[in-house]
Amino acid sequence: MKALLCTRLGTPDDLEIKDIPDPVAGPGEAVVRVKAASLNFFDTLIIAGKYQYKPAPPFSPAAEFAGTVESVGDGVTSFKAGDRVIGYMTYGAAREKVAISTERLVKMPDGLDFDRAAGVCITYGTTYHALKDRGAIKAGETLAVLGASGGVGLAAIELGKLMGARVIACASSDEKIAFARKHGADEGINYASEDLKDALRRLTDSRGADVIYDPVGGPYSEPALRSIAWQGRFLVVGFAAGDIPKLPLNLVLLKGCSVVGVFWGSFIERDPQGHRANTVQLLEWCAQGKLSSHVHAVYPLADAPKALKAIAARQVMGKVILRP
Ligand SMILES: NC(=O)c1ccc[n+]([C@@H]2O[C@H](COP(=O)([O-])OP(=O)(O)OC[C@H]3O[C@@H](n4cnc5c(N)ncnc54)[C@H](OP(=O)(O)O)[C@@H]3O)[C@@H](O)[C@H]2O)c1
């Protein structure tokens, strides 16, 4: 089978496509024919050895996929050949077939295609965990989302609306704001041309946002925190801008607010049942059209460097999919 391989840590152009032996399902595992593998921002880091998980080469990037079960190993009773599934595996999905524990698979509902299904698990899973379990967002509260047109950002716009919040999309271009509004955002702030703190205050009658969802970091976190509401929750999701900001703790005191970490990878290890329940719910909402899982572009494996460069260049809105 064909696999996209990181044979040495480096740039997207260092990736290679190689023929490797087909996998075999071990006990408790299934072999899945990958129809769509979804890329995330962290794939740009993992191939450079700059992510929190540092696999030794050779390995395939892409941590989530959708496909069809081809065979199952000893002891597997809950899945059979032909089942349409999604799965999560930290890294390794950018290849034609994967062998994976069936504990990491969830069946796909009817009415959902492989491309959209492939991108649900991590972006929407992270965001649902963030808003529900970590931010305890309530209907009627105001949610401000940074990086609002990216993978997790778009998920926050859509889930925020579904959970009854008033949603303010914050992004770096008018095109990205328009995209977020199309997906349900009530208001938009272009933080490349407007002062983020002032704009957030203006849109909240100086009260501030109850929940701030921050997957970007860099220069945006502090102005966002400065405009959080009394007893607001600042959700630390990621640092796509590169720099990890240092927040002044006097602001946390003065606002009576909470700065809350969100670590989906650890959550799913610690609470696999909660993760599975969340994923089943998210897939259903997607199949019902309540969540878009918007696909920005689909690339063949050979164009993976182009796909990863588009993510790193901040050009993507929604998800980028590889079709092995
Ligand atoms: N905590 C967790 O469990 C968890 C789970 C999944 C992902 N994450 C993290 O969340 C972040 C976003 O992931 P994603 O897959 O949603 O990424 P994405 O689709 O690439 O979106 C990232 C957004 O960040 C903004 N950005 C600002 N500066 C950037 C830069 N220098 N390069 C790239 N983007 C930049 C861009 O929006 P604008 O142009 O509008 O600013 C972009 O839309 C990443 O740091 C990722 O590691 C964390």
The ligand as an SDF file (V2000), in Angstrom:
LIG
                    3D

 48 52  0  0  0  0  0  0  0  0999 V2000
   -5.8540   21.9720   23.2010 N   0  0  0  0  0  0  0  0  0  0  0  0
   -6.1720   20.9620   22.4250 C   0  0  0  0  0  0  0  0  0  0  0  0
   -6.5420   19.8850   22.8790 O   0  0  0  0  0  0  0  0  0  0  0  0
   -6.1030   21.1940   20.9380 C   0  0  0  0  0  0  0  0  0  0  0  0
   -6.7510   20.3420   20.0430 C   0  0  0  0  0  0  0  0  0  0  0  0
   -6.7100   20.6380   18.6840 C   0  0  0  0  0  0  0  0  0  0  0  0
   -5.9840   21.7410   18.2410 C   0  0  0  0  0  0  0  0  0  0  0  0
   -5.3230   22.5150   19.1480 N   0  0  0  0  0  0  0  0  0  0  0  0
   -4.5440   23.6910   18.7310 C   0  0  0  0  0  0  0  0  0  0  0  0
   -5.4140   24.6950   18.2470 O   0  0  0  0  0  0  0  0  0  0  0  0
   -4.7080   25.5030   17.3190 C   0  0  0  0  0  0  0  0  0  0  0  0
   -5.5180   25.6400   16.0460 C   0  0  0  0  0  0  0  0  0  0  0  0
   -5.6070   24.3720   15.4000 O   0  0  0  0  0  0  0  0  0  0  0  0
   -6.4170   24.2020   14.0160 P   0  0  0  0  0  0  0  0  0  0  0  0
   -6.1530   22.8270   13.5330 O   0  0  0  0  0  0  0  0  0  0  0  0
   -7.7900   24.6830   14.1870 O   0  0  0  0  0  0  0  0  0  0  0  0
   -5.5880   25.2310   13.1040 O   0  0  0  0  0  0  0  0  0  0  0  0
   -6.0240   26.0470   11.8020 P   0  0  0  0  0  0  0  0  0  0  0  0
   -7.1950   25.4420   11.1410 O   0  0  0  0  0  0  0  0  0  0  0  0
   -4.7600   26.2050   11.0260 O   0  0  0  0  0  0  0  0  0  0  0  0
   -6.4700   27.4530   12.4120 O   0  0  0  0  0  0  0  0  0  0  0  0
   -5.5790   28.2400   13.1420 C   0  0  0  0  0  0  0  0  0  0  0  0
   -5.9960   29.7040   13.0530 C   0  0  0  0  0  0  0  0  0  0  0  0
   -5.0040   30.4430   13.7900 O   0  0  0  0  0  0  0  0  0  0  0  0
   -4.8420   31.7090   13.2170 C   0  0  0  0  0  0  0  0  0  0  0  0
   -3.4110   32.0620   13.1320 N   0  0  0  0  0  0  0  0  0  0  0  0
   -2.8580   33.1720   13.6480 C   0  0  0  0  0  0  0  0  0  0  0  0
   -1.5510   33.1990   13.4220 N   0  0  0  0  0  0  0  0  0  0  0  0
   -1.2490   32.0970   12.7150 C   0  0  0  0  0  0  0  0  0  0  0  0
   -0.0430   31.5930   12.1590 C   0  0  0  0  0  0  0  0  0  0  0  0
    1.1340   32.2320   12.3110 N   0  0  0  0  0  0  0  0  0  0  0  0
   -0.0850   30.4230   11.4630 N   0  0  0  0  0  0  0  0  0  0  0  0
   -1.2400   29.7470   11.3330 C   0  0  0  0  0  0  0  0  0  0  0  0
   -2.4350   30.1890   11.8500 N   0  0  0  0  0  0  0  0  0  0  0  0
   -2.4360   31.3640   12.5250 C   0  0  0  0  0  0  0  0  0  0  0  0
   -5.4740   31.6810   11.8200 C   0  0  0  0  0  0  0  0  0  0  0  0
   -6.6190   32.5380   11.8800 O   0  0  0  0  0  0  0  0  0  0  0  0
   -6.4970   34.0900   11.5600 P   0  0  0  0  0  0  0  0  0  0  0  0
   -5.7320   34.2390   10.2790 O   0  0  0  0  0  0  0  0  0  0  0  0
   -7.8980   34.5170   11.4680 O   0  0  0  0  0  0  0  0  0  0  0  0
   -5.7450   34.6940   12.7390 O   0  0  0  0  0  0  0  0  0  0  0  0
   -5.9470   30.2360   11.6260 C   0  0  0  0  0  0  0  0  0  0  0  0
   -7.2230   30.1860   11.0330 O   0  0  0  0  0  0  0  0  0  0  0  0
   -3.3500   24.8590   17.1200 C   0  0  0  0  0  0  0  0  0  0  0  0
   -2.3900   25.5180   17.9180 O   0  0  0  0  0  0  0  0  0  0  0  0
   -3.5650   23.4430   17.6090 C   0  0  0  0  0  0  0  0  0  0  0  0
   -2.3760   22.8220   18.0450 O   0  0  0  0  0  0  0  0  0  0  0  0
   -5.3710   22.2590   20.4680 C   0  0  0  0  0  0  0  0  0  0  0  0
  1  2  1  0
  2  3  2  0
  2  4  1  0
  4  5  1  0
  4 48  2  0
  5  6  2  0
  6  7  1  0
  7  8  2  0
  8  9  1  0
  8 48  1  0
  9 10  1  0
  9 46  1  0
 10 11  1  0
 11 12  1  0
 11 44  1  0
 12 13  1  0
 13 14  1  0
 14 15  2  0
 14 16  1  0
 14 17  1  0
 17 18  1  0
 18 19  2  0
 18 20  1  0
 18 21  1  0
 21 22  1  0
 22 23  1  0
 23 24  1  0
 23 42  1  0
 24 25  1  0
 25 26  1  0
 25 36  1  0
 26 27  1  0
 26 35  1  0
 27 28  2  0
 28 29  1  0
 29 30  1  0
 29 35  2  0
 30 31  1  0
 30 32  2  0
 32 33  1  0
 33 34  2  0
 34 35  1  0
 36 37  1  0
 36 42  1  0
 37 38  1  0
 38 39  2  0
 38 40  1  0
 38 41  1  0
 42 43  1  0
 44 45  1  0
 44 46  1  0
 46 47  1  0
M  CHG  2   8   1  16  -1
M  END
$$$$
